[in-house]
Amino acid sequence: MAYFVAAADAGELIALAWLLEEGSRKFYSAVADMQSAPDVAKLFLTLVMAEERHKETLRELYRELADTEAGPDFPEDLAIAQGADDQMEGNVRVSEALVWARGKEARDLLEFSMALETDSYDRYIKMSRSVPGERAKKVFTELVAEEKIHLSRMADLLDRSVTAG
């Protein structure tokens, strides 16, 4: 949340959330490529697609709230975003998480990813309470619901791996 404290307005909060979604997308994509278990790889690829949808939702919300089109370099063109391009949910650096992930078992990766998704879930709850406008609140409430689904799917897969192992 350190980046979010420095945000001056709802537009910057949305831009920072977009960057964290992009960081998580990068991480999930790389983790999917590392998997030999098809069900685990499929889950991580599903998360990649979900992060893409989240980014598009946030871009649209930014356009609405800022009353301007997000440029092609959104959100990196915003001063607040400088230095956040290697960050992902959980205030974790993508590069460090990928070094950690190499050689890890699916269970470890699922537990770590659940912690990231929990952070995102909490952040979106806070943002739904702090952004102006009913439309923005609704968007963040929808993102909360999606994060909850991600957590449930990961927990189910984790339960199956524990039962099988």
Secondary structure as UniProt FT lines:
FT   HELIX           2..5
FT   HELIX           10..34
FT   HELIX           38..66
FT   TURN            72..77
FT   HELIX           79..81
FT   TURN            82..83
FT   TURN            85..86
FT   STRAND          87..88
FT   TURN            89..91
FT   STRAND          92..93
FT   HELIX           94..101
FT   TURN            102..103
FT   HELIX           106..130
FT   HELIX           134..164
//
